[in-house]
């Protein structure tokens, strides 16, 4: 059971990080070199 909770927490953390990076990208619109 703890493994399930841990994986769910990891997904939540990843979602938070993705949301924060999206906000940062909106604040600083920097052209990413490809």
Residue pairs with C-beta under 8 A, 6 or more apart in sequence:
none
